[in-house]
C-alpha cells in the first residue's frame, strides 16, 4: 500500500507563513505515522 500526500500553498502571504507551514508539515507527518500504525495493527 502506498500513500501519496501533497499540499500546495500559493498566494501573496505564503512567503510570510513560515512557522504556520512548518506546523502544517509536522502535523501531516504525525497524521501519517498514526495512519501507518493503524494500518499495521489491522493486518
C-alpha positions as CSV (number, residue, x, y, z in Angstrom):
1,X,0.0,0.0,0.0
2,X,1.3,3.5,-0.8
3,X,0.0,6.8,0.4
4,X,0.9,9.9,-1.5
5,X,0.1,13.2,0.2
6,X,0.6,16.6,-1.2
7,X,-0.5,20.1,-0.3
8,X,0.2,23.2,-2.4
9,X,0.1,26.6,-0.8
10,X,0.1,29.7,-3.0
11,X,-0.8,33.3,-2.7
12,X,0.7,36.6,-1.6
13,X,1.0,35.6,2.1
14,X,2.8,32.3,1.6
15,X,6.3,33.8,1.9
16,X,5.3,35.2,5.3
17,X,3.8,32.0,6.6
18,X,7.0,30.1,7.5
19,X,6.1,28.9,11.0
20,X,2.5,28.1,10.0
21,X,3.7,25.9,7.1
22,X,6.2,24.2,9.4
23,X,3.5,23.3,11.8
24,X,1.4,22.0,9.0
25,X,4.2,19.8,7.7
26,X,4.8,18.4,11.3
27,X,1.1,17.7,11.7
28,X,0.9,15.9,8.4
29,X,3.9,13.8,9.4
30,X,2.2,12.9,12.7
31,X,-1.1,12.0,10.9
32,X,0.8,9.8,8.5
33,X,2.6,8.0,11.4
34,X,-0.7,7.4,13.1
35,X,-2.3,6.1,9.9
36,X,0.7,3.8,9.4
37,X,0.4,2.3,12.9
38,X,-3.4,1.8,12.5
39,X,-2.9,0.0,9.1
40,X,-0.2,-2.2,10.5
41,X,-2.4,-3.2,13.5
42,X,-5.2,-4.1,11.2
43,X,-3.1,-6.7,9.4
